[in-house]
């Protein structure tokens, strides 16, 4: 695989080293020449000097022939912009790293479903470890054309029962969080505002599922403006 990173921080370096050991091609985009100079002595990969949120820089990384774009700078806004630009340029899969939870719902509305929040992920892992729970990585069970999609319920869908939603084909709601508590879904599960519902679907249905929730949100923002 060919993987492109935006930002040359610790997370990028550690991930890049693992990927290169597994035989993958790595390209790192970094805006500070001093960082590139330092890392080029220890990392046998390609580097691009520039702002990874700029289209002409990302184009140099050859999006159409790349499998992943990881946006891992220390700035959430830059990561989000780089992710959106990268997706528009044709990267097969875009992963955005954010630290401020306030941006999570924005990322979902923008269709950046591969958004990671390190503090939350590590916190859950440590809590599971302390509780004696062995966490099964999703990558071992989510295969082929299966996709997961999480959405925060807004006022346009709040109050409806799950069976009232006209979900795309090959799509099911599997669980939800309400007040940070886990619940399995039932046909008559009622959607409440700020619930987080998690859907499983075929890859072909993912765009329709995202549009289903994003359309109402965009329409509401248009009316408010």
C-alpha positions in Angstrom: 0.0 0.0 0.0 0.9 3.6 -0.4 0.2 5.8 2.6 0.5 9.6 2.8 0.9 11.5 6.1 0.2 15.2 6.8 2.3 16.2 9.8 5.5 14.7 11.1 4.7 14.4 14.8 5.3 11.4 17.1 2.1 9.6 16.0 3.1 9.9 12.3 6.7 8.7 13.0 5.7 5.7 15.1 3.0 4.6 12.6 5.2 5.2 9.6 7.9 3.0 11.1 5.5 0.1 11.6 4.1 0.5 8.1 7.6 0.5 6.5 8.5 -2.6 8.4 5.5 -4.3 6.8 6.7 -3.3 3.3 4.4 -0.3 2.6 5.4 2.9 0.9 5.2 6.0 3.1 5.2 9.7 2.1 5.3 12.4 4.8 4.2 16.0 4.2 5.6 18.5 6.7 5.8 22.3 6.7 9.0 22.6 8.8 12.2 21.8 6.9 14.1 21.3 10.1 11.8 18.4 11.0 12.3 16.8 7.6 16.1 17.2 7.9 16.0 15.4 11.3 13.7 12.6 10.3 15.3 11.9 7.0 18.3 10.5 8.9 16.2 7.8 10.6 13.2 7.3 8.3 13.8 5.7 4.8 10.7 7.3 3.2 9.7 10.1 0.9 9.2 13.7 2.2 7.3 16.7 0.8 8.0 20.1 2.2 4.8 22.3 2.4 1.4 22.8 4.0 -0.5 19.6 3.7 -3.9 21.4 3.7 -3.0 23.1 0.4 -4.4 21.4 -2.8 -1.2 21.8 -4.8 0.9 20.1 -2.1 -1.5 17.2 -1.7 -1.6 16.7 -5.5 2.2 16.2 -5.5 1.6 13.2 -3.3 -0.3 11.5 -6.2 -3.8 11.0 -4.5 -5.1 8.6 -7.2 -2.3 6.1 -6.6 -2.4 6.4 -2.8 -4.4 4.1 -0.5 -4.6 6.3 2.7 -4.2 9.9 3.7 -3.6 10.3 7.4 -4.0 13.9 8.7 -2.1 14.0 11.9 -0.9 17.5 12.5 -1.2 19.1 16.0 -4.0 21.4 14.7 -7.5 20.1 14.4 -8.6 22.7 11.9 -5.7 21.9 9.6 -6.4 18.2 9.8 -10.1 18.7 8.9 -9.2 21.0 6.0 -6.5 18.6 4.8 -9.0 15.7 5.0 -11.6 17.5 3.0 -9.1 18.6 0.3 -7.6 15.1 0.2 -11.0 13.5 -0.3 -11.9 15.9 -3.1 -8.5 15.1 -4.8 -9.3 11.4 -4.8 -7.5 9.7 -1.9 -9.1 6.3 -1.4 -9.5 6.7 2.3 -9.0 9.8 4.5 -8.3 9.6 8.3 -8.5 12.7 10.4 -7.1 13.1 13.9 -8.8 15.6 16.3 -8.2 16.4 19.9 -11.1 18.7 20.6 -14.4 16.8 21.0 -16.3 19.9 19.8 -15.2 19.1 16.3 -16.5 15.5 16.3 -20.0 16.3 15.1 -18.7 18.7 12.5 -16.5 16.0 11.1 -19.5 13.6 10.9 -21.6 16.2 9.1 -18.8 16.8 6.6 -18.6 13.1 5.9 -15.3 12.5 7.5 -16.4 9.2 9.1 -12.8 8.0 9.7 -12.2 10.5 12.5 -10.0 9.4 15.4 -9.8 10.9 18.9 -6.7 9.5 20.5 -7.6 10.4 24.1 -10.9 8.6 23.9 -9.5 5.6 22.2 -6.6 5.2 24.7 -8.9 5.9 27.6 -11.3 3.2 26.7 -8.4 0.8 26.1 -6.9 1.5 29.5 -10.3 1.2 31.2 -10.9 -2.2 29.5 -7.4 -3.3 30.5 -8.1 -2.4 34.1 -11.4 -4.2 34.0 -9.8 -7.4 32.6 -11.5 -7.0 29.3 -9.7 -8.1 26.1 -10.6 -5.6 23.4 -11.2 -7.2 19.9 -9.9 -4.9 17.2 -12.6 -3.9 14.7 -10.1 -4.5 11.9 -10.3 -8.3 12.6 -14.1 -8.4 12.1 -14.9 -5.6 9.7 -14.0 -7.0 6.4 -14.8 -6.9 2.7 -17.5 -4.3 1.9 -18.8 -3.7 5.4 -18.8 -0.2 6.8 -19.7 1.4 10.2 -21.2 4.8 10.4 -21.9 6.8 13.6 -24.2 9.8 13.7 -25.3 12.2 16.4 -29.1 12.6 16.3 -30.3 16.1 15.6 -33.6 17.8 16.1 -34.8 16.7 12.6 -34.7 13.0 13.5 -35.3 13.2 17.3 -38.6 11.8 18.4 -38.9 9.2 15.7 -38.8 5.5 16.2 -36.1 3.6 14.5 -38.5 1.7 12.3 -39.8 5.0 10.9 -36.5 5.8 9.3 -36.3 4.9 5.6 -32.8 3.4 5.8 -30.9 2.5 2.6 -30.8 -1.2 1.6 -28.3 -3.4 3.4 -28.3 -1.1 6.4 -29.0 -1.8 10.1 -28.8 0.2 13.3 -26.9 -2.0 15.7 -26.5 0.1 18.9 -26.6 3.6 20.3 -25.2 5.7 23.2 -27.5 7.8 25.3 -25.9 9.9 28.1 -22.8 7.9 27.4 -24.5 4.6 28.1 -24.6 1.7 25.7 -27.9 0.3 24.4 -28.7 -2.4 21.8 -31.3 -1.2 19.2 -34.8 -2.6 18.9 -37.2 -1.9 16.0 -39.1 0.6 18.2 -36.1 2.3 19.7 -36.8 6.0 20.0 -34.3 8.5 18.7 -33.5 11.3 21.1 -31.5 14.4 20.4 -27.7 14.0 21.0 -28.0 10.2 20.9 -25.2 8.6 19.0 -26.5 5.8 16.7 -24.1 3.4 15.1 -25.1 1.8 11.8 -23.6 -1.1 9.9 -24.0 -1.2 6.1 -22.7 -2.3 2.8 -20.2 0.1 1.3 -22.6 0.8 -1.6 -25.1 2.2 0.9 -22.8 4.4 2.9 -23.2 7.5 0.8 -27.0 7.3 0.9 -26.9 6.8 4.6 -24.7 9.9 5.1 -26.9 12.0 2.8 -30.0 10.9 4.7 -28.7 12.6 7.9 -26.7 15.4 6.3 -29.4 16.7 4.1 -31.7 17.7 6.9 -28.8 19.4 8.8 -27.7 21.4 5.7 -31.3 22.4 5.0 -31.7 23.6 8.6 -28.5 25.6 8.5 -29.6 27.2 5.2 -32.9 28.3 6.8 -31.1 29.7 9.8 -28.8 31.8 7.7 
